């Protein structure tokens, strides 16, 4: 009986959050280990479906770096990276688009539908969802100067047209977005999935942006998890080296989204089962919350 009472208490703890977020939009970037482990894939699917059933509008943006690497290797194409960004020539772009839209997107949609959801897969090219321009990657040289490097068909999202997302939402569907954008000339662009999630969240004025990662969150210099960071504290944390490496673009993505009207952004450990529910529906939460 005590176990049943504890289950009831858990539901009651979640109740105020269910009330608060019903009818609101949550954008989730899905990637990393959570896409590779079968238990975590099921956990992710069930979390997303539960959110949808209680009236939260969920939009999923997925990555696919490991799958792209595997396919390029199979084709004998060697990838080069500049500051963590894949150099994307026309041949590589063809593989990227094939893998993201034809393989990974189908898998994510299939998993959500298999577990009781109503998901619909799209890319940033559909209905001109993600209008892009070429991204020139900034590289800091030894003398301290910054050089902008052309890394091929890698895009920066300059405009989001959310009409297709709004149509899917009205139909009760969960949009699943592959991070491939399009230029004004019809050229396809490979776009960082975190960047896409942030820009989509901003366009939808989402209540929350959640980035699933393979780390616990943002940590202090002594290794302790920072559960909450104010927007104005982010630049000093980058400047003093607390936020480094691959965490910088994730944190920057969050701050840009907050500046554009998103209420809260979260960097969450996707290696933990039901990480999304734990972040949204518990008093303590997990990961790092960035507040505007």
DOKOLGU-743682 format. One record per residue: residue number from 1; y, x, z of N, C-alpha, C in turn. Coordinates in pm, 1 decimal. Each point is the difference from the previous one (the first is absolute). Last residue first. Layout:
% DOKOLGU-743682
NUM/Y/X/Z/Y/X/Z/Y/X/Z
...
END
This chain:
% DOKOLGU-743682
292/3327.2/1606.5/-1839.1/130.8/8.2/-62.7/114.0/-22.4/98.8
291/-515.8/209.7/79.2/85.9/-116.2/17.6/135.7/24.0/-65.0
290/-552.7/164.3/-1.9/136.0/46.9/-27.4/90.5/-121.8/-5.6
289/-511.7/145.3/219.3/88.1/-106.3/-49.4/139.2/59.6/-19.3
288/-537.8/195.7/31.9/142.5/22.0/23.2/80.4/-112.4/-64.7
287/-532.9/-18.2/199.3/79.2/70.0/-100.3/144.4/15.8/41.9
286/-244.5/-417.4/201.6/-50.6/135.8/-20.6/90.8/67.6/-101.8
285/39.6/-438.9/389.7/-5.5/46.4/-138.2/-61.7/139.2/-7.7
284/127.6/-329.1/380.5/22.7/144.3/-5.7/6.7/48.9/-143.4
283/-85.4/-460.0/100.9/125.5/35.1/66.2/33.6/148.1/-14.8
282/-287.7/-266.6/-380.8/-16.7/42.3/139.7/133.9/45.2/56.4
281/-95.3/-147.0/-469.9/-25.5/-107.6/95.2/-25.3/44.4/144.0
280/100.4/288.9/-403.6/85.2/-118.3/-9.6/-12.4/-92.6/120.8
279/-259.5/409.9/-46.2/142.6/32.3/-8.2/86.4/-124.9/8.4
278/-470.7/-39.6/-10.5/40.0/64.3/125.2/148.7/32.1/0.1
277/-197.3/-171.6/-394.7/9.4/-102.6/104.8/47.5/59.5/131.8
276/-76.9/300.6/-354.3/111.5/-89.9/-32.6/17.8/-104.8/109.1
275/-367.6/307.1/19.2/127.6/62.7/33.1/117.5/-94.3/-23.6
274/-515.5/-27.5/-20.6/95.0/-108.0/29.4/136.8/54.8/42.9
273/-332.9/383.5/5.6/-35.9/-135.0/-42.1/103.3/-101.4/50.1
272/116.8/516.4/-108.9/-38.1/-85.4/112.6/-31.3/-140.6/-50.9
271/171.3/354.6/-272.0/-137.5/34.8/34.5/-53.3/-84.7/115.2
270/457.2/-4.0/-181.2/-94.0/-85.3/-71.7/-145.2/32.6/26.9
269/483.4/59.5/267.8/-123.8/72.6/-27.5/-102.2/-93.6/-63.6
268/550.8/-48.3/-41.4/-115.5/-39.2/81.3/-123.6/76.5/-44.7
267/567.9/-86.9/-17.7/-93.9/98.4/-53.4/-122.1/-5.2/91.1
266/431.0/-361.8/-109.1/-103.4/56.5/86.2/-83.8/101.7/-78.2
265/505.0/-314.8/15.7/-96.3/77.4/-78.7/-95.4/70.3/95.8
264/377.5/-455.0/-19.5/-67.7/109.2/71.3/-96.6/69.3/-93.8
263/329.3/-317.0/-174.3/25.3/-6.9/144.3/-60.3/118.2/76.4
262/206.2/-7.0/-511.7/-129.0/-23.5/65.5/21.0/9.1/150.8
261/356.8/92.5/-322.1/-15.7/-132.9/57.2/-133.7/-34.0/60.4
260/193.6/422.9/-197.1/11.6/-102.8/-103.1/-29.9/-139.8/52.8
259/-38.8/396.5/268.0/139.9/-4.1/-43.8/23.9/-110.9/-101.6
258/-440.3/84.3/141.6/78.3/-58.8/109.1/146.2/-13.5/-39.8
257/-286.5/223.8/-297.4/-31.7/-143.2/3.7/81.3/-70.8/108.7
256/32.7/467.3/-31.0/63.0/-62.4/-117.2/-22.3/-150.8/0.3
255/-219.1/255.1/328.5/144.0/-9.0/27.5/74.5/-63.6/-116.9
254/-466.7/79.8/-49.5/26.5/-101.0/103.2/149.4/-17.5/24.2
253/-141.1/343.0/-290.5/-30.8/-130.1/-60.6/33.2/-112.0/98.3
252/21.5/434.5/161.4/114.0/-30.1/-86.3/-16.4/-134.5/-68.4
251/-357.6/164.8/251.2/109.0/-40.2/89.2/123.3/-37.0/-81.4
250/-360.9/169.8/-239.5/-38.1/-128.4/59.9/111.5/-52.6/89.7
249/43.2/432.0/-201.3/20.2/-110.5/-94.6/-38.4/-136.3/56.1
248/-67.5/378.6/289.9/140.9/-19.3/-36.8/17.8/-112.9/-101.5
247/-429.1/170.3/153.8/55.7/-109.7/78.5/145.3/-28.1/-38.4
246/-268.8/361.5/-181.6/-22.8/-128.4/-63.0/53.5/-118.4/78.0
245/202.2/453.4/157.8/-104.2/-16.0/-102.2/-6.4/-139.5/-58.7
244/236.1/18.4/476.3/-16.1/102.9/-103.8/-99.9/-45.1/-106.1
243/303.5/-120.7/483.9/-61.0/-68.4/-114.0/-5.5/99.2/-115.4
242/167.3/185.5/371.8/-97.8/-89.5/63.1/-76.2/-77.5/-107.1
241/374.1/324.6/-66.5/-138.5/33.3/-31.4/-104.0/-85.4/70.1
240/503.2/-18.6/-12.2/-53.6/94.2/99.5/-148.8/29.8/-19.2
239/237.6/-301.7/-296.2/75.6/126.1/4.0/-59.6/100.0/97.9
238/-173.2/-443.0/-31.6/-34.3/77.6/-119.2/65.2/136.8/6.4
237/105.7/-297.3/338.4/-141.5/34.9/13.5/-49.1/78.8/-121.2
236/447.1/-176.8/3.2/-17.1/114.1/91.7/-145.3/43.7/15.9
235/85.2/-387.4/-275.5/50.9/126.4/-57.2/-9.0/118.9/95.3
234/-133.6/-440.3/166.7/-89.2/60.4/-99.1/55.1/129.8/-58.6
233/208.0/-319.9/322.9/-63.9/120.3/54.0/-87.5/71.7/-103.1
232/233.2/-423.2/-70.6/96.1/110.4/5.2/-59.8/129.6/52.3
231/-262.0/-405.2/-16.9/36.8/44.5/-134.3/91.5/121.8/4.0
230/-339.5/-75.8/402.6/116.4/-70.7/-52.0/40.8/61.0/-133.6
229/-501.0/-18.6/232.8/109.2/88.9/-40.8/113.5/-87.2/-52.9
228/-512.5/-21.5/296.5/116.7/-67.4/-55.8/109.1/101.8/-30.1
227/-432.2/132.3/155.0/-31.9/-139.6/-28.3/116.7/-73.9/-63.6
226/-185.9/515.1/12.6/128.3/-67.6/20.6/-20.3/-146.7/-39.6
225/-366.3/388.4/174.4/35.9/-103.1/-95.3/133.9/-62.1/38.1
224/-139.7/514.7/115.7/-9.9/-135.8/53.2/48.3/-100.4/-104.4
223/-4.1/500.6/-28.8/-119.1/-71.9/-42.9/-16.0/-140.3/52.5
222/368.4/336.8/38.9/-111.4/32.6/90.7/-123.8/-85.3/-27.4
221/402.8/-57.9/-249.4/-38.7/140.0/-17.6/-114.8/41.0/92.2
220/16.8/-513.5/-131.2/101.0/93.3/47.1/-49.3/142.4/-19.6
219/-169.1/-411.1/-321.7/-21.2/65.9/128.6/116.5/91.6/33.8
218/-155.2/-461.3/-321.8/91.7/113.7/13.4/-16.5/59.0/139.4
217/-429.2/-237.9/-178.4/139.8/-39.7/-12.1/87.0/123.8/4.8
216/-486.1/-2.1/-19.1/29.5/-101.2/102.1/140.8/-56.8/-13.7
215/-266.7/172.5/-438.1/41.5/61.5/126.6/41.6/-111.0/94.9
214/-115.3/-59.5/-467.6/-116.7/65.1/59.5/37.3/79.0/125.3
213/240.9/-470.4/-208.5/-13.0/142.9/-25.6/-127.9/53.4/63.1
212/308.3/-477.6/-151.8/-125.6/48.8/58.3/-18.5/146.0/-40.8
211/449.7/-323.2/45.7/-63.7/105.3/-77.8/-125.2/45.8/73.8
210/348.4/-454.1/-9.5/-103.4/74.9/72.0/-62.7/100.0/-95.2
209/455.5/-349.8/78.1/-63.7/92.5/-93.8/-98.7/82.1/81.1
208/262.0/-507.0/91.9/-61.3/126.8/36.4/-48.8/75.2/-123.2
207/263.3/-395.3/-38.2/9.7/13.6/145.2/-52.8/135.5/43.8
206/210.0/-73.1/-498.1/-119.8/-20.5/81.9/30.3/14.7/148.7
205/244.5/-38.6/-460.4/58.4/-9.4/134.4/-109.7/-27.8/102.5
204/-50.7/95.5/-478.9/-45.1/-126.1/59.1/64.2/-26.5/135.6
203/90.1/401.7/-238.3/33.1/-108.3/-93.2/-35.9/-136.6/57.9
202/-118.7/392.8/242.3/145.3/-18.7/-1.1/39.0/-118.3/-88.7
201/-450.9/130.4/8.8/37.9/-59.1/129.3/148.9/-27.8/4.7
200/-161.8/233.1/-371.7/-42.0/-140.0/-5.5/38.7/-71.7/129.8
199/74.3/461.3/-20.5/93.5/-69.4/-88.7/-34.9/-148.5/-11.9
198/-286.5/280.8/258.5/133.0/-8.2/59.6/96.8/-78.9/-85.4
197/-434.1/88.0/-167.0/-5.8/-92.4/113.4/137.2/-19.0/62.9
196/-44.1/323.1/-342.6/-11.5/-136.2/-51.7/2.0/-100.8/114.7
195/-11.3/453.1/117.1/128.9/-35.1/-58.6/-1.5/-143.5/-51.4
194/-402.8/179.9/151.0/89.6/-23.0/112.8/136.6/-45.2/-49.6
193/-316.2/131.8/-323.7/-28.8/-132.2/56.2/87.0/-31.4/121.7
192/129.2/310.8/-434.7/-54.2/16.4/133.8/-15.0/-136.4/67.4
191/-15.0/41.7/-534.3/96.4/-11.8/109.2/-71.9/15.7/133.4
190/-32.1/68.8/-578.0/-75.6/16.4/122.9/99.4/1.7/115.8
189/81.4/-233.7/-498.0/31.0/105.6/96.0/-93.9/-6.8/119.8
188/72.9/-175.2/-567.1/-61.6/-13.6/132.0/36.5/117.6/88.1
187/290.0/-215.0/-426.7/-81.0/111.3/47.6/-55.7/-29.1/139.9
186/316.2/-271.9/-272.0/-140.3/-37.6/5.0/-92.8/109.0/47.6
185/493.4/-2.0/-24.2/-58.8/22.5/-132.4/-148.0/-35.5/-5.3
184/256.0/-23.5/402.4/63.3/-94.0/-93.2/-57.6/12.2/-140.3
183/-329.1/145.1/392.2/137.6/30.2/-35.3/55.5/-102.1/-97.0
182/-400.7/-43.9/397.8/31.1/3.5/-142.7/147.3/32.0/-20.2
181/-434.7/72.4/399.8/121.9/-67.0/-42.1/23.6/15.1/-148.5
180/-412.0/16.2/401.2/35.2/46.5/-134.4/121.4/-79.5/-44.5
179/-311.9/-21.6/428.4/130.2/67.2/-10.5/24.2/67.7/-135.1
178/-277.3/-464.5/158.3/-29.8/138.1/-38.1/131.6/70.5/-29.4
177/-98.7/-454.1/315.6/78.6/71.2/-100.4/-52.4/140.9/-21.3
176/-127.3/-526.3/181.6/-46.0/137.2/20.9/58.8/84.0/-113.8
175/84.5/-521.1/252.6/21.9/96.2/-108.4/-48.3/138.9/40.2
174/-158.2/-501.5/155.7/39.7/128.1/58.1/21.5/97.7/-116.0
173/41.4/-567.9/-7.1/-73.4/122.5/-29.8/55.6/119.9/77.1
172/145.6/-486.0/-42.4/-90.2/32.3/110.4/-81.0/126.2/-20.8
171/363.5/-210.4/-273.2/-134.7/-44.0/-31.4/-101.9/32.3/107.3
170/452.2/137.4/35.6/1.5/-146.3/-4.9/-138.5/-56.1/-30.9
169/56.3/468.0/-15.2/10.8/-49.6/137.6/-3.0/-152.6/3.0
168/16.0/215.8/-415.7/-132.0/12.8/61.0/-0.1/-53.4/142.7
167/411.5/14.7/-224.2/-87.7/-98.9/-63.5/-140.1/4.2/60.7
166/312.5/323.2/135.6/36.7/-130.5/54.8/-87.8/-110.7/-58.7
165/-44.5/432.8/-170.1/-50.6/-3.3/137.4/29.2/-135.3/63.9
164/170.8/87.3/-428.5/-144.6/-18.1/-7.3/-62.1/-5.4/139.3
163/468.7/86.5/-37.5/-34.1/-135.5/-44.9/-150.8/-23.7/-0.6
162/300.7/398.1/130.7/-108.5/-59.1/80.8/-48.4/-136.0/-47.8
161/227.1/476.7/-182.3/14.1/-142.4/-32.6/-113.5/-74.6/69.2
160/266.4/502.1/56.3/-119.0/-81.5/27.6/33.1/-144.6/-35.1
159/199.9/536.2/-115.7/19.6/-145.2/9.8/-133.5/-68.2/23.6
158/44.0/472.6/-19.9/143.9/-29.2/2.2/28.6/-148.9/9.8
157/-407.2/397.3/101.6/23.8/-143.7/-20.1/149.5/-26.9/13.7
156/-257.9/451.1/-176.2/74.5/-48.4/115.4/34.3/-145.3/-28.3
155/-416.8/337.6/-215.9/114.5/-89.0/0.4/64.1/-22.6/134.6
154/-299.9/354.0/-345.8/3.9/-43.1/139.7/129.3/-79.0/17.9
153/-209.7/260.4/-398.7/16.2/-144.7/9.1/-20.7/-49.5/143.1
152/144.1/512.3/-66.8/-66.8/-90.0/-93.2/27.9/-146.2/27.5
151/195.4/375.6/235.4/-144.7/4.1/24.8/-72.5/-106.7/-83.3
150/492.6/301.6/53.1/-63.0/-108.4/-74.0/-151.7/10.9/17.6
149/394.5/181.5/346.3/-106.4/36.4/-92.7/-58.1/-125.3/-64.7
148/460.5/215.7/283.7/-70.0/-123.0/-36.5/-97.0/30.0/-113.2
147/215.5/317.0/419.3/-16.1/-18.4/-143.7/-76.5/-129.5/-24.7
146/308.2/270.1/411.6/-95.6/-104.6/-35.5/0.2/-19.7/-150.8
145/116.1/439.1/362.0/50.0/-100.0/-93.4/-111.6/-98.4/-36.2
144/-63.1/393.0/278.9/54.7/-116.2/68.8/55.3/-107.6/-90.9
143/-240.9/423.0/-105.5/139.2/27.2/35.9/68.4/-118.9/66.5
142/-451.8/-25.7/-162.0/5.5/100.1/107.3/143.7/29.5/43.9
141/-90.5/-486.1/-206.4/-32.5/136.2/-40.4/19.4/96.5/116.2
140/-118.6/-550.7/-46.3/89.1/97.2/62.6/-47.4/141.6/-33.5
139/-48.5/-492.4/-261.5/-73.2/115.0/52.0/100.0/100.8/55.4
138/-53.8/-554.0/-186.8/85.0/105.6/55.0/-85.7/109.0/63.5
137/-106.3/-363.4/-415.3/-37.4/46.3/133.3/90.1/114.7/44.5
136/65.4/-433.5/-335.8/8.7/145.7/-2.8/-20.6/50.3/142.2
135/-137.1/-475.5/-273.4/35.8/65.4/125.4/0.6/150.4/-20.7
134/71.7/-442.3/-350.7/-70.7/124.6/31.1/54.5/60.6/129.3
133/29.2/-523.2/-44.2/56.1/111.3/-74.7/-76.2/125.2/41.6
132/-117.6/-571.3/23.2/7.4/138.8/45.8/83.5/87.8/-92.7
131/-150.7/-537.7/184.0/70.6/70.7/-106.4/29.5/141.5/48.7
130/-352.2/-403.9/147.9/58.4/128.7/41.1/62.0/68.7/-121.1
129/-163.9/-444.7/-57.3/14.5/4.6/146.0/71.2/126.6/44.5
128/-109.5/-230.6/-451.3/102.9/100.6/32.4/28.2/6.7/150.5
127/-360.8/-255.8/-195.0/127.2/-72.6/15.2/114.1/93.7/38.7
126/-413.8/266.5/28.1/-10.8/-144.3/-18.6/133.4/-67.1/32.0
125/-84.2/469.1/69.0/37.9/-33.4/-137.6/-0.7/-150.3/-23.6
124/-141.9/217.2/408.1/144.6/-8.3/-9.3/50.2/-32.0/-138.2
123/-480.9/-179.8/132.4/62.8/132.3/6.8/150.2/-19.9/-8.2
122/-428.9/-328.4/195.1/103.0/23.8/-100.4/41.3/146.6/7.5
121/-393.7/-394.5/209.4/42.3/136.9/-27.6/103.1/7.1/-110.7
120/-167.3/-370.9/396.4/25.5/14.8/-143.2/58.8/138.0/-24.8
119/-296.7/-314.3/407.2/84.9/111.4/-41.0/13.5/3.1/-151.2
118/-181.6/-294.0/425.6/34.1/-36.1/-137.8/100.7/103.9/-48.9
117/-418.0/9.3/406.1/139.8/-7.6/-38.5/17.3/-51.3/-141.4
116/-424.1/97.7/248.4/60.0/-131.0/23.1/146.5/-12.4/-34.7
115/-318.5/381.1/-56.0/3.2/-33.7/142.1/81.4/-126.0/29.2
114/-50.3/178.2/-443.8/-136.1/-4.6/52.6/-2.8/-48.2/144.2
113/413.3/89.4/-216.9/-58.6/-127.9/-40.8/-140.9/-18.2/55.4
112/220.5/411.6/79.0/71.6/-107.7/68.2/-61.9/-135.9/-34.1
111/-168.4/373.8/-225.5/-37.6/4.7/140.6/68.6/-111.5/78.7
110/106.5/58.5/-459.5/-136.0/-49.2/18.2/-40.9/-4.1/145.5
109/415.7/191.9/-116.6/1.8/-144.2/-20.5/-138.3/-59.4/25.5
108/29.8/465.2/7.7/71.5/-57.0/114.9/2.2/-152.0/-9.4
107/-186.0/235.5/-363.4/-83.0/14.0/118.9/66.1/-64.7/121.4
106/235.1/21.2/-410.5/-110.6/-96.7/-8.0/-86.1/4.7/125.7
105/342.5/320.6/-42.8/56.6/-132.7/21.0/-107.7/-106.7/-0.3
104/-126.4/443.6/-105.7/34.1/-17.0/141.7/53.1/-140.2/27.2
103/-119.0/98.1/-460.2/-107.6/25.6/95.8/40.5/-36.8/142.1
102/293.7/-52.6/-385.7/-130.0/-46.0/-47.0/-112.3/18.0/99.0
101/464.1/135.8/76.9/0.6/-141.1/-38.3/-138.4/-52.7/-35.3
100/57.2/460.1/142.3/71.1/-85.4/95.2/-10.9/-147.6/-36.0
99/-197.2/330.7/-289.8/-64.1/-1.2/131.5/67.8/-99.4/93.4
98/183.0/65.9/-434.9/-135.0/-54.5/-10.3/-63.6/-14.4/138.2
97/416.8/215.6/-33.2/12.3/-144.2/-21.0/-137.0/-66.7/-7.3
96/10.2/469.5/36.8/58.0/-60.8/119.8/5.7/-151.4/-14.9
95/-128.3/255.6/-374.7/-106.8/-7.4/99.8/49.9/-69.7/126.3
94/313.5/78.7/-339.4/-101.6/-93.4/-48.3/-112.4/-18.5/99.4
93/328.8/325.7/84.0/51.4/-135.1/23.1/-99.9/-104.7/-46.1
92/-88.0/455.8/-88.0/-22.4/-33.8/140.2/45.4/-141.9/29.4
91/89.6/165.3/-425.5/-143.9/-12.9/17.5/-33.6/-41.3/142.8
90/452.6/94.9/-108.2/-45.0/-125.3/-62.2/-149.7/-22.1/18.5
89/218.4/291.4/379.1/24.6/0.1/-144.2/-59.4/-127.2/-59.1
88/141.5/156.3/508.4/-68.6/-104.3/-77.0/41.7/6.1/-146.9
87/-23.4/263.5/518.3/59.5/15.3/-131.5/-79.7/-88.6/-96.6
86/34.4/-90.2/534.4/-85.0/37.6/-110.7/81.0/12.5/-129.4
85/169.7/85.5/519.7/1.2/-100.9/-106.2/-80.3/51.0/-118.7
84/95.1/257.2/406.6/-91.0/-110.0/29.6/-5.3/-109.0/-104.3
83/266.9/397.5/-53.7/43.3/-64.6/125.1/-83.4/-125.1/29.3
82/-148.1/141.2/-427.4/128.6/57.2/38.1/50.4/-77.1/121.5
81/-502.4/89.3/-289.8/85.6/-75.3/91.0/128.0/77.9/28.5
80/-447.0/-60.6/-381.4/95.1/87.3/66.5/91.9/-85.9/85.0
79/-528.5/-55.3/-238.8/128.9/-49.9/48.0/82.8/112.0/60.6
78/-404.6/-29.4/-395.8/40.4/65.5/124.7/139.0/-49.4/39.8
77/-432.8/-197.0/-307.0/145.4/14.2/6.1/37.5/55.5/136.8
76/-445.9/-146.0/-186.8/35.6/140.5/-16.0/148.6/25.6/-1.3
75/-263.3/-416.9/78.7/50.8/20.7/-135.6/40.6/145.2/-26.2
74/-150.4/-129.5/427.3/-107.8/-37.9/-90.0/39.5/21.3/-146.4
73/321.8/62.6/336.5/-98.6/107.9/4.4/-113.7/-27.7/-97.2
72/319.8/-334.8/62.7/57.1/112.7/-74.5/-97.8/116.9/-5.6
71/-120.1/-366.4/267.4/-8.2/-32.6/-142.8/57.1/112.2/-85.9
70/27.7/39.9/471.6/-140.8/0.6/-41.4/-13.4/-24.4/-151.0
69/428.7/-32.5/202.8/-48.0/139.1/-1.5/-142.1/8.4/-54.9
68/183.0/-426.6/72.9/61.8/64.1/-116.0/-50.4/143.9/-12.6
67/-130.8/-237.3/377.8/-68.7/-53.9/-117.6/56.2/61.3/-128.5
66/210.6/110.5/412.5/-134.4/58.3/-10.1/-76.5/-48.2/-123.2
65/441.6/-190.3/80.0/-2.2/143.3/-31.4/-138.9/59.3/-12.5
64/208.5/-465.7/83.0/-120.7/29.3/-76.9/-11.7/145.7/-38.7
63/293.2/-455.1/276.5/2.5/132.1/-62.6/-125.6/20.8/-82.0
62/259.7/-488.1/128.4/-105.6/97.3/26.7/28.6/133.7/-67.6
61/242.8/-479.9/211.0/19.6/105.1/-100.3/-103.5/107.8/28.8
60/81.4/-556.8/140.3/-70.4/128.0/14.0/38.1/92.1/-115.8
59/196.1/-459.9/287.2/0.2/69.2/-128.7/-63.0/136.8/22.7
58/35.2/-514.2/273.4/-39.4/140.9/-5.8/6.7/49.7/-144.1
57/184.3/-415.0/344.8/-8.8/37.3/-140.2/-24.3/149.9/-11.2
56/-130.6/-368.2/400.5/78.9/119.3/-30.8/-22.3/36.5/-146.5
55/-224.2/-365.3/254.2/130.2/-29.6/-58.9/90.5/117.9/-25.1
54/-472.9/-40.4/163.1/91.0/-50.4/103.9/143.3/-11.3/-51.6
53/-352.6/161.4/-283.3/-42.3/-131.0/48.6/93.7/-55.4/107.6
52/62.7/443.0/-179.4/30.6/-103.3/-99.8/-32.9/-138.7/53.1
51/-114.5/371.6/264.3/145.4/-13.8/-7.8/38.0/-112.6/-95.8
50/-452.9/116.9/21.0/43.3/-71.4/119.9/151.1/-21.5/-2.1
49/-185.0/261.7/-340.2/-33.6/-141.0/-18.6/43.0/-82.6/120.6
48/49.8/469.7/19.8/92.6/-57.5/-98.0/-25.1/-150.1/-16.5
47/-296.8/241.7/275.9/134.4/-2.8/59.1/97.9/-70.1/-93.5
46/-436.5/79.6/-156.2/3.2/-108.0/97.6/136.8/-12.1/65.7
45/-72.8/359.2/-302.2/-6.2/-127.8/-69.6/11.4/-116.6/97.8
44/-28.3/437.8/176.9/127.3/-23.0/-67.6/1.7/-138.2/-65.2
43/-404.2/139.7/192.6/99.7/-24.4/103.6/135.5/-32.4/-61.8
42/-344.6/140.5/-286.1/-23.8/-136.5/47.7/103.9/-39.2/104.4
41/12.8/438.6/-150.9/34.9/-89.9/-110.7/-17.7/-145.6/42.1
40/-139.3/334.3/296.9/145.6/-13.1/-1.2/46.6/-89.7/-113.7
39/-458.6/104.4/34.8/40.5/-80.8/115.5/150.2/-24.0/1.0
38/-176.6/285.9/-337.1/-39.9/-139.5/-19.3/41.8/-89.9/116.4
37/262.8/445.6/-175.1/-103.6/-33.5/97.8/-33.0/-149.3/-9.2
36/348.8/194.9/-270.3/-124.4/70.7/-30.0/-116.5/-40.4/89.4
35/476.0/-137.3/19.6/-51.2/-45.1/-128.5/-137.4/57.9/-31.7
34/249.2/116.8/393.5/-28.5/-143.4/9.3/-55.6/-56.0/-130.0
33/163.3/451.2/48.9/-138.8/-18.0/43.1/-38.8/-147.5/6.5
32/425.9/67.4/-293.4/-63.4/95.2/89.0/-143.1/-36.3/33.4
31/356.8/-390.7/-121.0/-46.3/123.9/-60.9/-71.9/86.9/100.9
30/352.5/-455.7/-78.0/-142.1/21.0/30.3/-46.6/126.5/-70.6
29/473.5/-276.2/173.1/-48.7/104.6/-89.5/-140.0/38.6/47.4
28/295.2/-472.5/68.6/-91.9/100.6/54.1/-35.2/99.7/-108.8
27/377.2/-416.1/155.7/-46.5/85.3/-109.7/-82.4/113.1/60.0
26/170.8/-524.8/150.8/-41.6/132.6/45.1/-54.0/75.7/-121.3
25/318.9/-477.2/125.2/-71.3/86.6/-93.4/-29.6/135.1/63.5
24/63.7/-536.9/210.5/67.2/125.7/-32.7/-89.1/84.3/-92.3
23/-131.7/-424.2/203.3/96.7/-20.8/-107.4/74.6/124.1/-42.1
22/-199.9/23.1/473.5/-44.0/-103.2/-94.1/110.3/-25.3/-103.1
21/33.7/300.1/390.4/-17.1/53.2/-135.5/-49.3/-103.1/-102.0
20/84.2/-94.9/476.5/115.4/75.6/-49.2/-13.2/35.2/-147.5
19/-357.7/-216.5/236.5/115.3/-88.7/-17.1/115.3/73.1/-67.4
18/-373.4/253.5/115.9/-34.8/-91.9/-107.9/116.3/-94.7/-29.4
17/38.6/279.9/368.0/19.7/76.4/-124.0/-36.7/-85.7/-121.4
16/-69.7/-173.5/437.0/143.9/10.0/-31.0/28.4/76.4/-128.7
15/-466.7/-41.8/139.8/66.0/-124.7/-38.2/149.5/14.3/-29.7
14/-337.0/336.9/168.9/41.1/2.0/-140.7/85.7/-119.9/-37.5
13/-187.8/41.9/433.5/92.0/112.2/-17.4/54.3/1.7/-142.7
12/-335.4/-308.3/104.6/128.8/-41.4/55.9/104.2/110.4/-11.9
11/-444.6/90.3/-131.8/61.1/-94.9/-92.3/137.4/-43.1/48.9
10/-253.1/270.8/283.3/41.0/76.1/-118.0/69.4/-89.9/-100.9
9/-195.4/-197.6/376.2/122.7/71.3/36.7/53.7/81.2/-117.0
8/-416.7/-213.7/-43.9/108.3/-98.4/-0.7/133.7/66.2/32.0
7/-384.6/260.7/33.1/26.2/-30.1/-139.6/115.1/-99.4/-12.4
6/-154.4/97.8/428.7/73.5/113.7/-54.4/34.0/-21.1/-147.0
5/-271.9/-316.2/214.0/137.3/-11.4/50.2/86.4/113.9/-55.7
4/-459.0/11.7/-88.7/63.5/-107.3/-76.0/145.1/-18.4/41.5
3/-263.3/302.8/239.7/25.6/52.6/-134.1/68.7/-104.3/-86.8
2/-145.0/-123.6/429.4/116.3/86.2/7.7/36.7/56.1/-137.9
1/-396.8/-258.3/55.1/120.5/-81.9/0.0/126.5/86.0/0.0
END
